[in-house]
Amino acid sequence: MILSAVVAFLSLTAARALFQPAYGRPVPDLVKVAGIARSFEPLIYYSEHGVAQVGDLQATGVAVWDLGESVRSSNLTSAPIIVKELDGLSDSLKTLAIELTKFFANVDGDIDSILIVMDWARRELSQVSSLPSAPLTSAFDNIHTMLTTAGLLETPAGTPTRIGAIATSVFGMSNPQRTRQTLQRTFNEFLAVLEEAINNELQHSLALFGLFESIDHQFLNLARTVVRESNAQDEIHADLLSSLWTRILGPRASDVKKYERNRLLLQNVREKTVRNKGILVEHNHKLLALKANLESLRRKLVSPLVRSVNSSTLTVGEQIRGLEDVGVYLEGVRSRQKGKLMEMLYGGGSGVARDRLIAQKPVGE
C-alpha cells in the first residue's frame, strides 16, 4: 500500500514536471552587450557639438586666408613665404573641417545602427517568447532537454550529435533550441554591429589625428617665419630711427611708418596664429578623450565575460527588458541630440562661433 502510494506520488510529480515549461539552459547574455552599447553615450554628446566644431574650423580657415591677403599687400621681405604658408594652412583647415563633418556623420550613423539592431533584437526575442506553450509541446521540450543534458542530442559545445540531427529533422526544433538559436543569432549580430562601429570610429579618428599633426607643423613653421621676419623688421626700424637722416629727410619718415605698420601686421599674425592653434588643440583634446573611450569599449568587447556563448541564465523576458531599458534610454538621448542639432543648424544661434573668429580688429586701429 505504502509502495503504491510512493509510486503514485512519484508518477504524479514526474508527470507534472514533464508537462511544465522546460527549464532553459545557459544562453548568450545580450544584457551585457547592451551595457557596452550604453557606453556609446559619450559619442552622442560629442557629435552633438560637431556643428560648432566644424564651424570653428571653417571660420578659422577663412580668417587665416584673410590674414594671407593682408600680408600679400604688404612689402615684407618674407611676404611670399608667409602668404604661401597661410594659404596652405587655410586649405588644411578646410580639409579638416570636411573630414570632421564626415566623422560626425559616421558617428551618428553608427549610433543609429546600434539602436536599430537593439530594436531588431527585441523584436526577434519577443516573437520567440510569444510562441504558444501547449502541454504536449512542454512535454516534448522537457524530454528533449533531458536527452540534451545527457549528451545524447547535443555535445557539450552545443553542436548536434548524429541522433540529435535526426531528431531535429523528424520532430523539428524544440522551444529551448529555437530560443537559444535566436539568442545566439541576435547576440552575434549585436556584437558585429558594435565591433564595426568601434573600428570605424577608431580608423577615422586616426586619420583625423594625422590631419591635426600636419596642421600643427604648419602652425609651427608659420610662427618661425613670422618671428624671423619680425626680427628683420625690428632691425630695419631701429636702423632708420638711429639715423640722423630720418630727422632731416621728409620722405624717410614715411618709411618709418611703413615699417611700423609691418611690425603691427606681424604681431597680428602671431597673435591670431596662437589663438587659432588654441582652437585646434581644444578639438584635438576632445578627440583624444573620445579615442580613449573607444579603446576602452574595444577592450570590453573582446573580454571573455562578454563573448562567452553560454554565460547567462536570464530568461528571454528578462533579456528583452534589459534591451528595452538601454534602448529606450539611448533613443531618448539621441532624440534630444537631434533636436539640439536642428536648433543649431536652423535656429538663431548658429553663427556665434563664427562671429567670434571672423570679427577681428583691423591692424593699426
C-alpha positions as a Markdown table, in Angstrom:
| # | Residue | x | y | z |
|---|---|---|---|---|
| 1 | Met | 0.0 | 0.0 | 0.0 |
| 2 | Ile | 2.7 | 2.4 | 1.0 |
| 3 | Leu | 4.8 | 1.4 | -2.0 |
| 4 | Ser | 1.8 | 2.0 | -4.3 |
| 5 | Ala | 1.3 | 5.5 | -2.8 |
| 6 | Val | 5.0 | 6.3 | -3.2 |
| 7 | Val | 4.9 | 5.1 | -6.8 |
| 8 | Ala | 1.7 | 7.1 | -7.5 |
| 9 | Phe | 3.3 | 10.2 | -5.9 |
| 10 | Leu | 6.5 | 9.9 | -7.9 |
| 11 | Ser | 4.4 | 9.3 | -11.1 |
| 12 | Leu | 2.3 | 12.4 | -10.5 |
| 13 | Thr | 5.5 | 14.5 | -9.8 |
| 14 | Ala | 7.1 | 13.2 | -12.9 |
| 15 | Ala | 4.0 | 14.0 | -15.0 |
| 16 | Arg | 3.8 | 17.5 | -13.6 |
| 17 | Ala | 7.5 | 18.1 | -14.3 |
| 18 | Leu | 7.1 | 16.7 | -17.7 |
| 19 | Phe | 4.3 | 19.0 | -18.8 |
| 20 | Gln | 5.7 | 22.1 | -17.2 |
| 21 | Pro | 7.6 | 24.6 | -19.4 |
| 22 | Ala | 11.2 | 23.4 | -19.9 |
| 23 | Tyr | 13.9 | 24.9 | -17.8 |
| 24 | Gly | 16.3 | 26.8 | -20.1 |
| 25 | Arg | 20.0 | 26.1 | -20.3 |
| 26 | Pro | 22.6 | 28.9 | -20.1 |
| 27 | Val | 22.4 | 31.2 | -23.1 |
| 28 | Pro | 24.3 | 34.2 | -24.6 |
| 29 | Asp | 23.9 | 37.3 | -22.4 |
| 30 | Leu | 22.5 | 40.2 | -24.5 |
| 31 | Val | 22.2 | 42.4 | -21.4 |
| 32 | Lys | 26.0 | 42.6 | -21.1 |
| 33 | Val | 26.3 | 43.6 | -24.7 |
| 34 | Ala | 23.6 | 46.2 | -24.2 |
| 35 | Gly | 25.6 | 47.6 | -21.3 |
| 36 | Ile | 28.5 | 48.1 | -23.7 |
| 37 | Ala | 26.1 | 49.8 | -26.2 |
| 38 | Arg | 25.1 | 52.2 | -23.4 |
| 39 | Ser | 28.8 | 53.2 | -23.1 |
| 40 | Phe | 28.4 | 54.8 | -26.6 |
| 41 | Glu | 26.5 | 57.6 | -24.9 |
| 42 | Pro | 29.6 | 60.0 | -24.9 |
| 43 | Leu | 29.8 | 59.7 | -28.7 |
| 44 | Ile | 26.2 | 61.1 | -28.9 |
| 45 | Tyr | 27.2 | 64.1 | -26.8 |
| 46 | Tyr | 30.5 | 64.5 | -28.8 |
| 47 | Ser | 28.6 | 64.5 | -32.1 |
| 48 | Glu | 26.1 | 67.0 | -30.7 |
| 49 | His | 28.7 | 69.8 | -30.8 |
| 50 | Gly | 30.0 | 68.7 | -34.1 |
| 51 | Val | 28.4 | 71.6 | -36.0 |
| 52 | Ala | 30.0 | 74.1 | -33.7 |
| 53 | Gln | 33.4 | 72.5 | -34.0 |
| 54 | Val | 33.2 | 72.4 | -37.8 |
| 55 | Gly | 32.0 | 76.0 | -37.8 |
| 56 | Asp | 35.0 | 77.0 | -35.7 |
| 57 | Leu | 37.4 | 75.3 | -38.1 |
| 58 | Gln | 35.7 | 76.8 | -41.2 |
| 59 | Ala | 35.8 | 80.3 | -39.7 |
| 60 | Thr | 39.5 | 79.8 | -38.7 |
| 61 | Gly | 40.3 | 78.8 | -42.3 |
| 62 | Val | 38.6 | 81.9 | -43.6 |
| 63 | Ala | 40.4 | 84.1 | -41.0 |
| 64 | Val | 43.8 | 82.6 | -42.0 |
| 65 | Trp | 43.0 | 83.2 | -45.7 |
| 66 | Asp | 42.1 | 86.8 | -44.9 |
| 67 | Leu | 45.3 | 87.2 | -43.0 |
| 68 | Gly | 47.2 | 86.0 | -46.0 |
| 69 | Glu | 45.6 | 88.6 | -48.2 |
| 70 | Ser | 46.7 | 91.3 | -45.7 |
| 71 | Val | 50.3 | 90.1 | -45.8 |
| 72 | Arg | 50.1 | 89.8 | -49.6 |
| 73 | Ser | 49.6 | 93.5 | -50.0 |
| 74 | Ser | 52.5 | 94.4 | -47.7 |
| 75 | Asn | 56.1 | 94.9 | -48.6 |
| 76 | Leu | 57.5 | 92.4 | -46.2 |
| 77 | Thr | 60.7 | 90.6 | -47.2 |
| 78 | Ser | 59.2 | 87.2 | -46.4 |
| 79 | Ala | 55.7 | 88.1 | -47.6 |
| 80 | Pro | 55.6 | 85.5 | -50.4 |
| 81 | Ile | 56.7 | 82.8 | -47.9 |
| 82 | Ile | 54.2 | 83.8 | -45.2 |
| 83 | Val | 51.4 | 84.1 | -47.8 |
| 84 | Lys | 52.2 | 80.6 | -49.1 |
| 85 | Glu | 52.2 | 79.1 | -45.6 |
| 86 | Leu | 49.0 | 80.9 | -44.7 |
| 87 | Asp | 47.3 | 79.7 | -47.9 |
| 88 | Gly | 48.4 | 76.1 | -47.2 |
| 89 | Leu | 47.2 | 76.4 | -43.6 |
| 90 | Ser | 43.8 | 77.7 | -44.8 |
| 91 | Asp | 43.4 | 74.8 | -47.2 |
| 92 | Ser | 44.4 | 72.3 | -44.5 |
| 93 | Leu | 41.8 | 73.7 | -42.1 |
| 94 | Lys | 39.1 | 73.5 | -44.8 |
| 95 | Thr | 40.1 | 69.8 | -45.4 |
| 96 | Leu | 40.0 | 69.1 | -41.6 |
| 97 | Ala | 36.5 | 70.7 | -41.4 |
| 98 | Ile | 35.3 | 68.5 | -44.2 |
| 99 | Glu | 36.8 | 65.3 | -42.6 |
| 100 | Leu | 35.3 | 66.2 | -39.3 |
| 101 | Thr | 31.9 | 66.6 | -40.9 |
| 102 | Lys | 32.3 | 63.1 | -42.4 |
| 103 | Phe | 33.4 | 61.8 | -39.0 |
| 104 | Phe | 30.4 | 63.2 | -37.1 |
| 105 | Ala | 28.1 | 61.9 | -39.8 |
| 106 | Asn | 29.7 | 58.4 | -39.4 |
| 107 | Val | 29.3 | 58.7 | -35.6 |
| 108 | Asp | 25.6 | 59.5 | -36.0 |
| 109 | Gly | 25.2 | 56.6 | -38.5 |
| 110 | Asp | 26.9 | 54.1 | -36.1 |
| 111 | Ile | 24.7 | 55.2 | -33.2 |
| 112 | Asp | 21.6 | 54.8 | -35.3 |
| 113 | Ser | 22.8 | 51.3 | -36.4 |
| 114 | Ile | 23.2 | 50.3 | -32.8 |
| 115 | Leu | 19.7 | 51.5 | -31.9 |
| 116 | Ile | 18.3 | 49.7 | -35.0 |
| 117 | Val | 20.0 | 46.4 | -34.1 |
| 118 | Met | 18.8 | 46.6 | -30.5 |
| 119 | Asp | 15.2 | 47.2 | -31.7 |
| 120 | Trp | 15.6 | 44.2 | -34.1 |
| 121 | Ala | 16.9 | 42.0 | -31.3 |
| 122 | Arg | 13.9 | 42.9 | -29.1 |
| 123 | Arg | 11.5 | 42.1 | -31.8 |
| 124 | Glu | 13.2 | 38.7 | -32.5 |
| 125 | Leu | 13.1 | 37.8 | -28.9 |
| 126 | Ser | 9.5 | 38.9 | -28.5 |
| 127 | Gln | 8.5 | 36.6 | -31.3 |
| 128 | Val | 10.2 | 33.7 | -29.6 |
| 129 | Ser | 8.7 | 34.4 | -26.2 |
| 130 | Ser | 5.2 | 34.7 | -27.6 |
| 131 | Leu | 5.2 | 31.2 | -29.0 |
| 132 | Pro | 2.3 | 29.1 | -27.5 |
| 133 | Ser | 3.3 | 26.5 | -24.9 |
| 134 | Ala | 0.8 | 23.6 | -25.1 |
| 135 | Pro | 1.2 | 20.7 | -22.6 |
| 136 | Leu | 2.4 | 18.3 | -25.3 |
| 137 | Thr | 4.9 | 20.9 | -26.5 |
| 138 | Ser | 6.2 | 21.3 | -23.0 |
| 139 | Ala | 6.5 | 17.5 | -22.7 |
| 140 | Phe | 8.5 | 17.3 | -25.9 |
| 141 | Asp | 10.7 | 20.3 | -24.7 |
| 142 | Asn | 11.4 | 18.6 | -21.4 |
| 143 | Ile | 12.2 | 15.3 | -22.9 |
| 144 | His | 14.5 | 17.0 | -25.4 |
| 145 | Thr | 16.2 | 19.0 | -22.7 |
| 146 | Met | 16.8 | 15.9 | -20.6 |
| 147 | Leu | 18.3 | 14.0 | -23.5 |
| 148 | Thr | 20.4 | 17.0 | -24.5 |
| 149 | Thr | 21.7 | 17.3 | -20.9 |
| 150 | Ala | 22.6 | 13.6 | -21.0 |
| 151 | Gly | 24.6 | 14.3 | -24.1 |
| 152 | Leu | 22.5 | 12.2 | -26.5 |
| 153 | Leu | 21.3 | 15.0 | -28.7 |
| 154 | Glu | 24.0 | 17.7 | -28.3 |
| 155 | Thr | 27.7 | 17.8 | -27.5 |
| 156 | Pro | 28.9 | 20.0 | -24.6 |
| 157 | Ala | 29.9 | 22.6 | -27.2 |
| 158 | Gly | 26.2 | 22.8 | -28.4 |
| 159 | Thr | 26.6 | 21.1 | -31.7 |
| 160 | Pro | 24.0 | 18.4 | -32.5 |
| 161 | Thr | 25.0 | 14.8 | -32.4 |
| 162 | Arg | 24.0 | 12.4 | -35.2 |
| 163 | Ile | 21.0 | 11.3 | -33.2 |
| 164 | Gly | 20.2 | 15.0 | -32.4 |
| 165 | Ala | 20.3 | 15.9 | -36.1 |
| 166 | Ile | 17.9 | 13.0 | -37.0 |
| 167 | Ala | 15.6 | 14.0 | -34.1 |
| 168 | Thr | 15.5 | 17.6 | -35.3 |
| 169 | Ser | 14.8 | 16.7 | -38.9 |
| 170 | Val | 12.0 | 14.4 | -37.8 |
| 171 | Phe | 10.4 | 16.3 | -34.9 |
| 172 | Gly | 11.6 | 19.8 | -35.6 |
| 173 | Met | 13.3 | 22.1 | -33.1 |
| 174 | Ser | 12.2 | 22.3 | -29.5 |
| 175 | Asn | 11.3 | 25.7 | -28.0 |
| 176 | Pro | 14.5 | 25.9 | -26.0 |
| 177 | Gln | 16.5 | 25.1 | -29.1 |
| 178 | Arg | 14.6 | 27.8 | -31.0 |
| 179 | Thr | 15.1 | 30.3 | -28.2 |
| 180 | Arg | 18.8 | 29.6 | -27.9 |
| 181 | Gln | 19.3 | 29.8 | -31.7 |
| 182 | Thr | 17.5 | 33.2 | -31.8 |
| 183 | Leu | 19.6 | 34.5 | -28.8 |
| 184 | Gln | 22.8 | 33.3 | -30.5 |
| 185 | Arg | 21.9 | 35.0 | -33.8 |
| 186 | Thr | 20.9 | 38.3 | -32.2 |
| 187 | Phe | 24.0 | 38.1 | -29.9 |
| 188 | Asn | 26.4 | 37.6 | -32.9 |
| 189 | Glu | 24.7 | 40.4 | -34.9 |
| 190 | Phe | 24.7 | 42.8 | -31.9 |
| 191 | Leu | 28.4 | 42.1 | -31.3 |
| 192 | Ala | 29.2 | 42.5 | -35.0 |
| 193 | Val | 27.5 | 45.9 | -35.2 |
| 194 | Leu | 29.3 | 47.2 | -32.0 |
| 195 | Glu | 32.7 | 45.9 | -33.4 |
| 196 | Glu | 32.1 | 47.6 | -36.7 |
| 197 | Ala | 31.1 | 50.9 | -35.0 |
| 198 | Ile | 34.2 | 50.9 | -32.8 |
| 199 | Asn | 36.6 | 50.0 | -35.6 |
| 200 | Asn | 35.1 | 52.6 | -37.9 |
| 201 | Glu | 35.4 | 55.4 | -35.3 |
| 202 | Leu | 39.0 | 54.4 | -34.4 |
| 203 | Gln | 40.0 | 54.3 | -38.0 |
| 204 | His | 38.5 | 57.7 | -38.8 |
| 205 | Ser | 40.0 | 59.2 | -35.6 |
| 206 | Leu | 43.5 | 58.1 | -36.6 |
| 207 | Ala | 43.0 | 59.9 | -40.0 |
| 208 | Leu | 41.9 | 63.0 | -38.2 |
| 209 | Phe | 44.9 | 62.8 | -35.8 |
| 210 | Gly | 47.2 | 62.8 | -38.9 |
| 211 | Leu | 45.5 | 66.0 | -40.2 |
| 212 | Phe | 45.8 | 67.6 | -36.7 |
| 213 | Glu | 49.5 | 66.7 | -36.7 |
| 214 | Ser | 50.1 | 68.2 | -40.1 |
| 215 | Ile | 48.3 | 71.4 | -39.3 |
| 216 | Asp | 50.3 | 71.7 | -36.0 |
| 217 | His | 53.5 | 71.5 | -38.0 |
| 218 | Gln | 52.2 | 74.2 | -40.4 |
| 219 | Phe | 51.4 | 76.5 | -37.4 |
| 220 | Leu | 54.9 | 75.9 | -36.1 |
| 221 | Asn | 56.6 | 76.7 | -39.4 |
| 222 | Leu | 54.4 | 79.8 | -39.8 |
| 223 | Ala | 55.3 | 81.0 | -36.3 |
| 224 | Arg | 59.0 | 80.6 | -37.0 |
| 225 | Thr | 58.8 | 82.5 | -40.3 |
| 226 | Val | 56.9 | 85.3 | -38.6 |
| 227 | Val | 59.4 | 85.6 | -35.8 |
| 228 | Arg | 62.3 | 85.8 | -38.3 |
| 229 | Glu | 60.6 | 88.5 | -40.4 |
| 230 | Ser | 59.6 | 90.3 | -37.2 |
| 231 | Asn | 63.3 | 90.4 | -36.1 |
| 232 | Ala | 64.3 | 91.7 | -39.5 |
| 233 | Gln | 61.7 | 94.4 | -39.4 |
| 234 | Asp | 62.8 | 95.4 | -35.9 |
| 235 | Glu | 66.4 | 95.7 | -37.1 |
| 236 | Ile | 65.5 | 97.8 | -40.1 |
| 237 | His | 63.2 | 100.0 | -38.0 |
| 238 | Ala | 66.0 | 100.5 | -35.4 |
| 239 | Asp | 68.5 | 101.5 | -38.1 |
| 240 | Leu | 66.1 | 104.1 | -39.5 |
| 241 | Leu | 65.4 | 105.6 | -36.1 |
| 242 | Ser | 69.0 | 105.8 | -35.2 |
| 243 | Ser | 69.9 | 107.6 | -38.4 |
| 244 | Leu | 70.1 | 111.4 | -38.3 |
| 245 | Trp | 68.7 | 111.5 | -41.8 |
| 246 | Thr | 65.3 | 110.5 | -40.5 |
| 247 | Arg | 65.0 | 113.9 | -38.9 |
| 248 | Ile | 66.2 | 115.8 | -42.0 |
| 249 | Leu | 64.7 | 114.0 | -45.0 |
| 250 | Gly | 61.0 | 114.1 | -45.1 |
| 251 | Pro | 60.4 | 111.1 | -47.4 |
| 252 | Arg | 62.3 | 108.9 | -44.9 |
| 253 | Ala | 59.6 | 109.5 | -42.3 |
| 254 | Ser | 57.1 | 107.5 | -44.5 |
| 255 | Asp | 59.5 | 104.6 | -44.5 |
| 256 | Val | 59.4 | 104.6 | -40.7 |
| 257 | Lys | 55.6 | 104.5 | -40.7 |
| 258 | Lys | 55.7 | 101.7 | -43.2 |
| 259 | Tyr | 58.0 | 99.5 | -41.1 |
| 260 | Glu | 55.8 | 100.3 | -38.0 |
| 261 | Arg | 52.8 | 99.1 | -39.9 |
| 262 | Asn | 54.7 | 95.9 | -40.9 |
| 263 | Arg | 55.6 | 95.3 | -37.3 |
| 264 | Leu | 51.9 | 95.6 | -36.2 |
| 265 | Leu | 50.9 | 93.3 | -39.0 |
| 266 | Leu | 53.4 | 90.7 | -38.0 |
| 267 | Gln | 52.3 | 91.0 | -34.4 |
| 268 | Asn | 48.7 | 90.5 | -35.6 |
| 269 | Val | 49.7 | 87.3 | -37.5 |
| 270 | Arg | 51.5 | 85.9 | -34.4 |
| 271 | Glu | 48.6 | 86.6 | -32.1 |
| 272 | Lys | 46.0 | 85.1 | -34.4 |
| 273 | Thr | 48.2 | 82.1 | -35.1 |
| 274 | Val | 48.4 | 81.4 | -31.4 |
| 275 | Arg | 44.7 | 81.8 | -30.9 |
| 276 | Asn | 43.7 | 79.6 | -33.9 |
| 277 | Lys | 46.2 | 76.9 | -32.8 |
| 278 | Gly | 44.5 | 77.0 | -29.4 |
| 279 | Ile | 41.1 | 76.2 | -31.0 |
| 280 | Leu | 42.8 | 73.3 | -32.9 |
| 281 | Val | 44.4 | 71.9 | -29.7 |
| 282 | Glu | 41.0 | 72.1 | -27.9 |
| 283 | His | 39.4 | 70.0 | -30.7 |
| 284 | Asn | 42.3 | 67.6 | -30.6 |
| 285 | His | 41.9 | 67.0 | -26.8 |
| 286 | Lys | 38.2 | 66.2 | -27.3 |
| 287 | Leu | 39.0 | 63.7 | -30.0 |
| 288 | Leu | 41.7 | 62.2 | -27.8 |
| 289 | Ala | 39.2 | 61.7 | -25.0 |
| 290 | Leu | 36.8 | 60.1 | -27.5 |
| 291 | Lys | 39.5 | 57.8 | -28.8 |
| 292 | Ala | 40.4 | 56.7 | -25.2 |
| 293 | Asn | 36.7 | 55.8 | -24.6 |
| 294 | Leu | 36.6 | 53.8 | -27.8 |
| 295 | Glu | 39.7 | 51.9 | -26.9 |
| 296 | Ser | 38.1 | 51.0 | -23.5 |
| 297 | Leu | 35.0 | 49.8 | -25.3 |
| 298 | Arg | 37.0 | 47.6 | -27.6 |
| 299 | Arg | 38.8 | 46.0 | -24.7 |
| 300 | Lys | 35.5 | 45.3 | -23.0 |
| 301 | Leu | 34.1 | 43.8 | -26.3 |
| 302 | Val | 36.9 | 41.2 | -26.6 |
| 303 | Ser | 36.5 | 40.2 | -22.9 |
| 304 | Pro | 35.6 | 36.6 | -22.4 |
| 305 | Leu | 33.0 | 37.7 | -19.9 |
| 306 | Val | 31.1 | 39.4 | -22.7 |
| 307 | Arg | 31.8 | 36.9 | -25.5 |
| 308 | Ser | 31.1 | 33.8 | -23.6 |
| 309 | Val | 28.4 | 32.0 | -25.6 |
| 310 | Asn | 26.6 | 30.3 | -22.7 |
| 311 | Ser | 27.1 | 32.7 | -19.7 |
| 312 | Ser | 23.6 | 33.7 | -18.7 |
| 313 | Thr | 20.6 | 32.0 | -17.1 |
| 314 | Leu | 18.4 | 35.0 | -17.7 |
| 315 | Thr | 15.0 | 34.3 | -19.2 |
| 316 | Val | 14.0 | 35.7 | -22.6 |
| 317 | Gly | 11.7 | 38.1 | -20.9 |
| 318 | Glu | 14.5 | 39.4 | -18.6 |
| 319 | Gln | 16.8 | 39.9 | -21.6 |
| 320 | Ile | 14.0 | 41.7 | -23.5 |
| 321 | Arg | 13.5 | 44.1 | -20.5 |
| 322 | Gly | 17.3 | 44.7 | -20.3 |
| 323 | Leu | 17.4 | 45.6 | -24.0 |
| 324 | Glu | 14.4 | 47.8 | -23.7 |
| 325 | Asp | 15.9 | 49.7 | -20.7 |
| 326 | Val | 19.1 | 50.5 | -22.6 |
| 327 | Gly | 17.4 | 51.1 | -26.0 |
| 328 | Val | 14.8 | 53.5 | -24.6 |
| 329 | Tyr | 17.5 | 55.4 | -22.7 |
| 330 | Leu | 19.8 | 55.8 | -25.7 |
| 331 | Glu | 16.9 | 56.6 | -28.1 |
| 332 | Gly | 15.9 | 59.4 | -25.7 |
| 333 | Val | 19.5 | 60.8 | -25.6 |
| 334 | Arg | 19.7 | 60.5 | -29.4 |
| 335 | Ser | 16.3 | 62.3 | -29.9 |
| 336 | Arg | 17.4 | 65.2 | -27.7 |
| 337 | Gln | 20.7 | 65.4 | -29.6 |
| 338 | Lys | 18.9 | 65.5 | -32.9 |
| 339 | Gly | 16.6 | 68.3 | -31.6 |
| 340 | Lys | 19.6 | 70.4 | -30.5 |
| 341 | Leu | 21.4 | 69.8 | -33.8 |
| 342 | Met | 18.4 | 71.0 | -35.7 |
| 343 | Glu | 18.2 | 74.1 | -33.5 |
| 344 | Met | 21.9 | 74.8 | -34.1 |
| 345 | Leu | 21.6 | 74.4 | -37.8 |
| 346 | Tyr | 18.3 | 76.2 | -38.4 |
| 347 | Gly | 17.8 | 78.2 | -35.2 |
| 348 | Gly | 19.1 | 81.7 | -34.3 |
| 349 | Gly | 22.3 | 80.7 | -32.6 |
| 350 | Ser | 24.2 | 79.1 | -35.4 |
| 351 | Gly | 26.6 | 81.9 | -36.2 |
| 352 | Val | 28.0 | 82.6 | -32.7 |
| 353 | Ala | 31.2 | 80.6 | -33.1 |
| 354 | Arg | 31.9 | 82.1 | -36.5 |
| 355 | Asp | 31.4 | 85.7 | -35.2 |
| 356 | Arg | 34.0 | 85.4 | -32.5 |
| 357 | Leu | 36.6 | 84.2 | -35.0 |
| 358 | Ile | 35.8 | 86.3 | -38.1 |
| 359 | Ala | 35.1 | 89.6 | -36.4 |
| 360 | Gln | 38.8 | 90.6 | -36.0 |
| 361 | Lys | 40.1 | 94.0 | -35.3 |
| 362 | Pro | 41.9 | 95.6 | -38.3 |
| 363 | Val | 45.6 | 96.2 | -38.0 |
| 364 | Gly | 46.6 | 99.6 | -36.8 |
| 365 | Glu | 43.2 | 100.6 | -35.2 |
